Amino acid sequence: MQSRTHLLAVILALLAGLGFSSNAWAKDQHASRDVSQIRAVLDDQAQAWNRGDIEKFMTGYWKSDETTFVGATGVKNGWQAILENYRKRYPDRAAMGKLEFSNLDIRVIDKRAAYALGEFKLQRAEGAVSGYFTLVFRKFSQGWCIVSDHTTVGSPNKE
């Protein structure tokens, strides 16, 4: 009986070490759900942008003075400043064009923090723009929101 108990303990320890514990499974299930929710935020943003609705696009960002955006024009601090920057740079539907996100890599750090790396393409009459972004997400009671956005315009160097 003791050897059977010992064998069972060894098997459970091995499975736990391989990530088969119920706790690891639960974390994976939550992380997968969080990734889907973050992807939905980005999908909603792209759809809002493509309708010409900057205000709806901004619902993906945390509505706080602590939210930051880093881009070609420098650092913008605060949700309102970011909104005003978008309004200035994209004054109408034609200037906004069609936005597409691709090559998304969303990583959940813990139950309240995640980041997304990706590429954006903006098709406009005045010319296409593309680049890369890193978004830091935080989970609030209302869901995942972007708390920091670092976007770089331009193509990678071809070597």
Z-matrix of the N, CA and C atoms (Angstrom, degrees):
N
C 1 1.435
C 2 1.531 1 110.61
N 3 1.329 2 115.41 1 -42.64
C 4 1.453 3 119.96 2 -179.36
C 5 1.524 4 110.71 3 -64.61
N 6 1.338 5 118.59 4 -38.25
C 7 1.460 6 120.78 5 179.96
C 8 1.526 7 110.51 6 -67.93
N 9 1.343 8 117.25 7 -34.81
C 10 1.461 9 120.61 8 177.27
C 11 1.538 10 110.13 9 -66.55
N 12 1.311 11 118.03 10 -42.01
C 13 1.457 12 122.91 11 177.53
C 14 1.522 13 109.93 12 -63.92
N 15 1.345 14 115.34 13 -42.24
C 16 1.462 15 120.11 14 178.61
C 17 1.532 16 110.48 15 -63.29
N 18 1.330 17 117.98 16 -43.68
C 19 1.461 18 122.93 17 179.18
C 20 1.533 19 110.49 18 -62.07
N 21 1.335 20 116.47 19 -44.04
C 22 1.453 21 120.88 20 178.66
C 23 1.532 22 110.50 21 -62.49
N 24 1.311 23 117.95 22 -41.01
C 25 1.462 24 122.03 23 178.40
C 26 1.521 25 110.56 24 -63.35
N 27 1.322 26 117.48 25 -41.38
C 28 1.469 27 121.60 26 178.85
C 29 1.529 28 110.28 27 -64.70
N 30 1.327 29 117.77 28 -44.01
C 31 1.470 30 121.79 29 179.92
C 32 1.527 31 110.22 30 -62.67
N 33 1.329 32 117.48 31 -45.30
C 34 1.462 33 120.90 32 178.89
C 35 1.526 34 111.37 33 -62.91
N 36 1.314 35 116.44 34 -39.31
C 37 1.472 36 119.93 35 178.43
C 38 1.528 37 110.36 36 -64.88
N 39 1.325 38 117.14 37 -41.84
C 40 1.462 39 120.67 38 178.19
C 41 1.520 40 111.35 39 -63.76
N 42 1.325 41 116.13 40 -45.31
C 43 1.463 42 119.53 41 179.00
C 44 1.527 43 110.99 42 -62.12
N 45 1.309 44 116.86 43 -41.15
C 46 1.467 45 120.33 44 178.18
C 47 1.525 46 110.15 45 -62.75
N 48 1.305 47 117.02 46 -40.90
C 49 1.462 48 121.95 47 178.76
C 50 1.510 49 112.38 48 -65.27
N 51 1.323 50 116.90 49 -28.54
C 52 1.457 51 121.27 50 179.05
C 53 1.530 52 112.06 51 -88.34
N 54 1.317 53 116.67 52 1.92
C 55 1.458 54 119.23 53 177.63
C 56 1.510 55 113.90 54 88.12
N 57 1.321 56 118.67 55 18.55
C 58 1.446 57 121.04 56 -179.12
C 59 1.519 58 113.35 57 -97.09
N 60 1.306 59 117.67 58 11.46
C 61 1.458 60 119.08 59 179.53
C 62 1.518 61 109.29 60 -70.02
N 63 1.296 62 117.00 61 156.40
C 64 1.458 63 120.51 62 179.55
C 65 1.524 64 110.40 63 -63.50
N 66 1.328 65 117.30 64 -32.36
C 67 1.451 66 121.10 65 178.56
C 68 1.527 67 110.43 66 -65.19
N 69 1.328 68 117.92 67 -43.98
C 70 1.465 69 121.36 68 178.17
C 71 1.523 70 110.05 69 -64.31
N 72 1.318 71 116.50 70 -39.91
C 73 1.461 72 119.88 71 178.78
C 74 1.524 73 110.00 72 -62.82
N 75 1.326 74 116.70 73 -43.32
C 76 1.460 75 120.78 74 179.75
C 77 1.529 76 110.27 75 -62.56
N 78 1.337 77 117.84 76 -42.64
C 79 1.458 78 120.92 77 178.36
C 80 1.526 79 110.81 78 -61.39
N 81 1.341 80 116.86 79 -42.99
C 82 1.456 81 120.78 80 178.79
C 83 1.525 82 110.99 81 -62.64
N 84 1.327 83 116.71 82 -39.41
C 85 1.460 84 120.91 83 179.29
C 86 1.529 85 109.93 84 -64.30
N 87 1.323 86 117.27 85 -44.20
C 88 1.463 87 121.28 86 179.07
C 89 1.524 88 110.77 87 -66.55
N 90 1.314 89 117.38 88 -43.25
C 91 1.461 90 120.81 89 -179.94
C 92 1.521 91 110.39 90 -61.32
N 93 1.322 92 116.92 91 -41.95
C 94 1.458 93 120.92 92 178.91
C 95 1.529 94 110.78 93 -62.63
N 96 1.323 95 116.72 94 -41.96
C 97 1.468 96 121.09 95 178.01
C 98 1.533 97 109.75 96 -65.57
N 99 1.325 98 117.44 97 -41.09
C 100 1.459 99 121.03 98 179.00
C 101 1.524 100 111.33 99 -63.53
N 102 1.322 101 117.42 100 -42.58
C 103 1.469 102 121.29 101 177.69
C 104 1.526 103 109.67 102 -59.32
N 105 1.325 104 117.02 103 -43.69
C 106 1.469 105 121.03 104 178.57
C 107 1.519 106 111.24 105 -62.36
N 108 1.329 107 116.84 106 -40.61
C 109 1.467 108 120.53 107 179.56
C 110 1.522 109 111.23 108 -67.13
N 111 1.318 110 117.50 109 -39.47
C 112 1.466 111 120.85 110 178.16
C 113 1.526 112 110.20 111 -67.13
N 114 1.318 113 116.13 112 -41.96
C 115 1.469 114 120.10 113 176.86
C 116 1.529 115 110.20 114 -59.47
N 117 1.325 116 116.76 115 -38.39
C 118 1.467 117 121.11 116 178.43
C 119 1.531 118 111.07 117 -64.39
N 120 1.329 119 117.73 118 -38.12
C 121 1.469 120 120.99 119 176.36
C 122 1.523 121 109.06 120 -59.45
N 123 1.327 122 116.85 121 -46.63
C 124 1.467 123 120.99 122 -179.14
C 125 1.528 124 111.70 123 -66.76
N 126 1.327 125 117.01 124 -39.88
C 127 1.469 126 120.55 125 176.60
C 128 1.526 127 110.66 126 -62.10
N 129 1.335 128 116.18 127 -43.87
C 130 1.472 129 120.42 128 178.28
C 131 1.521 130 110.81 129 -61.95
N 132 1.329 131 116.54 130 -40.23
C 133 1.464 132 119.85 131 178.89
C 134 1.535 133 110.82 132 -62.62
N 135 1.322 134 116.93 133 -46.67
C 136 1.469 135 120.14 134 -179.23
C 137 1.533 136 110.68 135 -61.90
N 138 1.321 137 116.89 136 -42.26
C 139 1.469 138 120.16 137 179.09
C 140 1.528 139 111.27 138 -63.66
N 141 1.337 140 116.88 139 -43.39
C 142 1.467 141 120.72 140 178.72
C 143 1.525 142 110.42 141 -62.59
N 144 1.326 143 116.33 142 -45.11
C 145 1.468 144 120.92 143 179.15
C 146 1.527 145 110.15 144 -58.36
N 147 1.318 146 115.84 145 -46.16
C 148 1.462 147 120.28 146 -176.42
C 149 1.532 148 112.66 147 -69.57
N 150 1.327 149 117.82 148 -15.69
C 151 1.469 150 122.48 149 172.37
C 152 1.533 151 111.02 150 -89.82
N 153 1.343 152 116.60 151 -6.50
C 154 1.453 153 120.84 152 -177.79
C 155 1.517 154 113.39 153 82.40
N 156 1.325 155 117.37 154 21.96
C 157 1.463 156 122.99 155 -174.90
C 158 1.530 157 110.85 156 -106.42
N 159 1.332 158 116.46 157 84.60
C 160 1.467 159 121.02 158 -178.08
C 161 1.528 160 111.11 159 -63.56
N 162 1.329 161 117.52 160 -38.66
C 163 1.467 162 120.36 161 -178.99
C 164 1.530 163 110.81 162 -60.67
N 165 1.323 164 117.06 163 -43.26
C 166 1.475 165 120.64 164 177.87
C 167 1.534 166 110.05 165 -68.21
N 168 1.321 167 117.44 166 -38.48
C 169 1.464 168 122.05 167 175.29
C 170 1.529 169 110.25 168 -55.61
N 171 1.314 170 116.38 169 -40.53
C 172 1.466 171 121.97 170 -177.40
C 173 1.532 172 113.61 171 -70.82
N 174 1.326 173 118.60 172 -12.69
C 175 1.470 174 119.14 173 177.97
C 176 1.523 175 111.27 174 -66.69
N 177 1.320 176 117.93 175 -13.92
C 178 1.459 177 121.44 176 175.37
C 179 1.521 178 113.08 177 -75.15
N 180 1.332 179 116.06 178 -15.73
C 181 1.465 180 121.72 179 179.93
C 182 1.531 181 110.25 180 -96.70
N 183 1.317 182 115.70 181 148.59
C 184 1.460 183 122.25 182 174.51
C 185 1.519 184 107.59 183 -65.71
N 186 1.318 185 117.50 184 124.76
C 187 1.468 186 121.58 185 -178.53
C 188 1.520 187 108.37 186 -82.35
N 189 1.345 188 114.73 187 81.74
C 190 1.456 189 121.80 188 -174.67
C 191 1.524 190 110.03 189 -149.63
N 192 1.318 191 115.19 190 154.26
C 193 1.464 192 120.25 191 173.38
C 194 1.520 193 111.59 192 -69.19
N 195 1.323 194 117.52 193 -13.43
C 196 1.468 195 122.38 194 -178.94
C 197 1.529 196 113.33 195 -88.18
N 198 1.320 197 117.93 196 -9.27
C 199 1.460 198 121.08 197 179.30
C 200 1.526 199 108.89 198 -69.83
N 201 1.343 200 116.18 199 139.08
C 202 1.464 201 119.96 200 -178.60
C 203 1.526 202 111.79 201 -126.06
N 204 1.317 203 114.76 202 149.59
C 205 1.459 204 122.68 203 174.00
C 206 1.514 205 106.99 204 -132.98
N 207 1.330 206 116.11 205 129.15
C 208 1.459 207 122.03 206 176.60
C 209 1.519 208 107.22 207 -118.71
N 210 1.317 209 116.38 208 123.54
C 211 1.457 210 121.14 209 -179.16
C 212 1.517 211 110.77 210 -149.03
N 213 1.321 212 115.13 211 -162.52
C 214 1.463 213 121.40 212 -176.22
C 215 1.525 214 112.63 213 -61.53
N 216 1.336 215 117.56 214 -28.10
C 217 1.464 216 120.16 215 -178.15
C 218 1.524 217 112.88 216 -94.57
N 219 1.327 218 116.98 217 6.82
C 220 1.464 219 120.53 218 177.88
C 221 1.515 220 112.47 219 109.33
N 222 1.324 221 115.40 220 -157.12
C 223 1.463 222 122.33 221 -176.28
C 224 1.522 223 109.58 222 -98.64
N 225 1.311 224 115.63 223 131.49
C 226 1.468 225 122.04 224 172.46
C 227 1.519 226 106.48 225 -113.27
N 228 1.325 227 116.74 226 128.21
C 229 1.461 228 122.18 227 179.02
C 230 1.515 229 109.66 228 -109.67
N 231 1.301 230 116.14 229 126.09
C 232 1.452 231 121.56 230 176.29
C 233 1.517 232 113.17 231 102.51
N 234 1.322 233 114.43 232 139.84
C 235 1.467 234 121.90 233 -179.20
C 236 1.525 235 111.28 234 -55.25
N 237 1.327 236 117.48 235 -46.36
C 238 1.463 237 121.25 236 -177.31
C 239 1.530 238 111.33 237 -63.38
N 240 1.325 239 117.68 238 -41.34
C 241 1.472 240 121.34 239 178.85
C 242 1.529 241 110.47 240 -64.66
N 243 1.324 242 116.75 241 -37.44
C 244 1.470 243 120.57 242 178.12
C 245 1.532 244 109.64 243 -66.15
N 246 1.331 245 116.60 244 -45.11
C 247 1.462 246 120.93 245 177.45
C 248 1.528 247 110.75 246 -57.89
N 249 1.327 248 117.28 247 -47.76
C 250 1.474 249 121.05 248 -179.22
C 251 1.527 250 111.03 249 -62.97
N 252 1.321 251 117.27 250 -36.70
C 253 1.465 252 121.02 251 177.18
C 254 1.530 253 110.62 252 -63.45
N 255 1.337 254 116.82 253 -44.67
C 256 1.473 255 119.92 254 176.93
C 257 1.527 256 110.58 255 -62.00
N 258 1.326 257 117.65 256 -44.21
C 259 1.473 258 120.76 257 -179.81
C 260 1.535 259 111.09 258 -60.52
N 261 1.334 260 116.73 259 -40.30
C 262 1.459 261 121.57 260 -179.36
C 263 1.531 262 111.16 261 -67.81
N 264 1.339 263 115.69 262 -45.29
C 265 1.467 264 120.03 263 -176.08
C 266 1.522 265 113.17 264 -77.08
N 267 1.334 266 116.77 265 -24.78
C 268 1.465 267 122.03 266 -177.68
C 269 1.530 268 108.99 267 -131.82
N 270 1.341 269 116.84 268 74.73
C 271 1.465 270 120.79 269 -172.23
C 272 1.528 271 115.81 270 -71.39
N 273 1.324 272 117.47 271 -18.25
C 274 1.469 273 119.06 272 -179.68
C 275 1.528 274 110.25 273 -149.24
N 276 1.303 275 115.29 274 175.11
C 277 1.470 276 122.69 275 -176.62
C 278 1.530 277 111.19 276 -59.10
N 279 1.312 278 117.52 277 -40.95
C 280 1.465 279 121.07 278 -179.32
C 281 1.528 280 111.21 279 -63.29
N 282 1.327 281 117.15 280 -40.55
C 283 1.466 282 121.23 281 179.31
C 284 1.529 283 111.14 282 -67.81
N 285 1.328 284 115.73 283 -29.83
C 286 1.472 285 119.91 284 -179.17
C 287 1.520 286 112.39 285 -73.21
N 288 1.321 287 117.67 286 -39.50
C 289 1.456 288 120.70 287 179.81
C 290 1.521 289 112.97 288 66.77
N 291 1.326 290 114.80 289 -154.48
C 292 1.470 291 121.63 290 -178.69
C 293 1.524 292 108.97 291 -114.87
N 294 1.334 293 115.87 292 123.16
C 295 1.463 294 123.08 293 -177.11
C 296 1.519 295 110.68 294 -100.00
N 297 1.326 296 114.49 295 138.55
C 298 1.471 297 120.56 296 175.75
C 299 1.525 298 108.57 297 -138.85
N 300 1.327 299 115.82 298 132.35
C 301 1.455 300 121.57 299 172.83
C 302 1.519 301 108.92 300 -100.47
N 303 1.329 302 117.06 301 143.30
C 304 1.466 303 120.34 302 177.63
C 305 1.527 304 109.45 303 -148.17
N 306 1.322 305 114.56 304 173.25
C 307 1.471 306 122.12 305 178.19
C 308 1.529 307 112.16 306 50.22
N 309 1.335 308 115.74 307 42.58
C 310 1.463 309 120.47 308 -178.63
C 311 1.523 310 111.14 309 -73.02
N 312 1.311 311 114.88 310 135.97
C 313 1.465 312 122.82 311 173.78
C 314 1.524 313 105.72 312 -130.59
N 315 1.324 314 116.15 313 102.56
C 316 1.457 315 121.83 314 -176.48
C 317 1.519 316 108.10 315 -105.14
N 318 1.321 317 115.82 316 126.35
C 319 1.469 318 121.44 317 -178.48
C 320 1.521 319 109.76 318 -124.34
N 321 1.320 320 116.26 319 126.46
C 322 1.457 321 121.54 320 176.14
C 323 1.523 322 107.57 321 -90.45
N 324 1.319 323 116.39 322 123.95
C 325 1.459 324 121.64 323 -179.06
C 326 1.521 325 110.20 324 -85.76
N 327 1.317 326 115.22 325 -47.20
C 328 1.460 327 121.48 326 174.73
C 329 1.526 328 107.33 327 -155.46
N 330 1.319 329 117.86 328 -169.58
C 331 1.463 330 119.83 329 -172.70
C 332 1.531 331 113.89 330 -68.53
N 333 1.333 332 117.92 331 -10.37
C 334 1.460 333 120.69 332 -179.52
C 335 1.524 334 114.03 333 -126.21
N 336 1.335 335 118.64 334 2.57
C 337 1.461 336 120.44 335 -176.52
C 338 1.523 337 110.97 336 -140.13
N 339 1.324 338 115.15 337 142.24
C 340 1.465 339 121.16 338 178.68
C 341 1.526 340 108.15 339 -157.15
N 342 1.319 341 115.51 340 167.51
C 343 1.459 342 119.30 341 172.27
C 344 1.517 343 109.18 342 -141.10
N 345 1.326 344 114.54 343 157.91
C 346 1.464 345 120.97 344 177.87
C 347 1.514 346 108.35 345 -131.77
N 348 1.312 347 116.34 346 132.60
C 349 1.456 348 123.45 347 171.94
C 350 1.515 349 106.34 348 -109.18
N 351 1.304 350 117.02 349 145.94
C 352 1.451 351 118.07 350 178.36
C 353 1.501 352 112.61 351 -173.78
N 354 1.301 353 113.40 352 -176.74
C 355 1.456 354 122.56 353 179.79
C 356 1.518 355 107.74 354 -122.28
N 357 1.328 356 116.38 355 144.36
C 358 1.460 357 119.77 356 174.13
C 359 1.514 358 109.28 357 -121.81
N 360 1.321 359 114.78 358 151.71
C 361 1.462 360 122.14 359 173.81
C 362 1.516 361 106.48 360 -133.96
N 363 1.311 362 114.59 361 131.58
C 364 1.449 363 121.21 362 -179.94
C 365 1.519 364 107.79 363 -122.94
N 366 1.330 365 116.93 364 110.28
C 367 1.462 366 123.08 365 179.03
C 368 1.522 367 108.09 366 -91.81
N 369 1.335 368 116.02 367 121.81
C 370 1.465 369 120.98 368 -179.72
C 371 1.520 370 109.77 369 -137.86
N 372 1.315 371 116.50 370 158.28
C 373 1.468 372 121.48 371 178.57
C 374 1.526 373 110.41 372 -60.28
N 375 1.333 374 117.08 373 -36.98
C 376 1.470 375 120.28 374 -178.24
C 377 1.525 376 112.89 375 -80.60
N 378 1.322 377 117.39 376 0.43
C 379 1.451 378 121.24 377 177.45
C 380 1.513 379 112.59 378 128.46
N 381 1.302 380 114.22 379 148.00
C 382 1.469 381 120.36 380 -178.10
C 383 1.523 382 110.66 381 -77.56
N 384 1.320 383 115.21 382 148.54
C 385 1.456 384 123.02 383 176.16
C 386 1.516 385 106.70 384 -130.66
N 387 1.319 386 116.39 385 141.05
C 388 1.458 387 119.55 386 176.66
C 389 1.523 388 109.02 387 -145.28
N 390 1.315 389 115.06 388 165.46
C 391 1.443 390 119.82 389 179.14
C 392 1.510 391 111.45 390 175.50
N 393 1.310 392 115.63 391 -161.23
C 394 1.467 393 122.10 392 -173.37
C 395 1.516 394 109.85 393 -130.18
N 396 1.319 395 115.24 394 157.36
C 397 1.457 396 119.41 395 -179.96
C 398 1.520 397 111.40 396 -144.29
N 399 1.321 398 113.56 397 153.91
C 400 1.458 399 123.22 398 168.82
C 401 1.516 400 105.83 399 -125.95
N 402 1.315 401 116.17 400 121.96
C 403 1.457 402 122.27 401 179.55
C 404 1.516 403 108.96 402 -115.40
N 405 1.316 404 116.55 403 130.93
C 406 1.458 405 121.52 404 174.46
C 407 1.525 406 106.43 405 -101.21
N 408 1.327 407 115.49 406 125.78
C 409 1.464 408 121.99 407 -179.34
C 410 1.519 409 110.39 408 -109.52
N 411 1.317 410 114.32 409 148.50
C 412 1.457 411 121.31 410 172.92
C 413 1.525 412 107.31 411 -131.20
N 414 1.317 413 116.03 412 141.10
C 415 1.464 414 120.01 413 -179.54
C 416 1.525 415 109.39 414 -93.48
N 417 1.326 416 114.78 415 124.34
C 418 1.453 417 123.26 416 177.49
C 419 1.532 418 108.29 417 -113.12
N 420 1.318 419 116.82 418 177.26
C 421 1.463 420 119.54 419 179.85
C 422 1.526 421 111.34 420 -60.02
N 423 1.336 422 118.21 421 -31.03
C 424 1.468 423 121.16 422 179.34
C 425 1.526 424 113.08 423 -85.83
N 426 1.323 425 117.65 424 -4.34
C 427 1.460 426 121.08 425 178.16
C 428 1.521 427 111.95 426 125.48
N 429 1.330 428 115.81 427 -167.83
C 430 1.459 429 122.60 428 -177.71
C 431 1.521 430 110.35 429 -79.70
N 432 1.343 431 115.69 430 136.32
C 433 1.468 432 122.18 431 177.51
C 434 1.523 433 109.24 432 -136.39
N 435 1.326 434 115.36 433 149.95
C 436 1.463 435 121.55 434 175.21
C 437 1.529 436 108.07 435 -76.55
N 438 1.321 437 116.18 436 126.48
C 439 1.465 438 120.38 437 176.71
C 440 1.527 439 111.30 438 -106.90
N 441 1.326 440 116.80 439 -19.41
C 442 1.465 441 121.04 440 177.50
C 443 1.525 442 108.83 441 -150.85
N 444 1.324 443 115.41 442 134.39
C 445 1.465 444 122.64 443 -177.06
C 446 1.519 445 107.43 444 -130.81
N 447 1.324 446 116.51 445 121.93
C 448 1.465 447 121.83 446 174.09
C 449 1.516 448 106.43 447 -118.90
N 450 1.320 449 116.15 448 109.81
C 451 1.465 450 122.38 449 -177.12
C 452 1.516 451 109.68 450 -117.67
N 453 1.322 452 115.82 451 132.44
C 454 1.445 453 123.22 452 179.39
C 455 1.531 454 109.18 453 -119.39
N 456 1.304 455 116.21 454 126.98
C 457 1.453 456 121.50 455 178.14
C 458 1.513 457 108.32 456 -91.76
N 459 1.324 458 116.29 457 137.13
C 460 1.458 459 120.39 458 176.32
C 461 1.506 460 112.66 459 132.60
N 462 1.292 461 115.11 460 166.38
C 463 1.456 462 122.40 461 -179.12
C 464 1.522 463 109.82 462 -97.12
N 465 1.330 464 116.45 463 152.71
C 466 1.459 465 117.90 464 176.40
C 467 1.522 466 110.48 465 -68.67
N 468 1.324 467 116.32 466 154.89
C 469 1.463 468 120.95 467 175.43
C 470 1.517 469 109.00 468 -67.87
N 471 1.302 470 115.70 469 132.38
C 472 1.472 471 120.74 470 176.81
C 473 1.518 472 107.32 471 -91.25
N 474 1.322 473 114.86 472 121.64
C 475 1.476 474 118.68 473 -179.40
C 476 1.498 475 110.68 474 -107.82
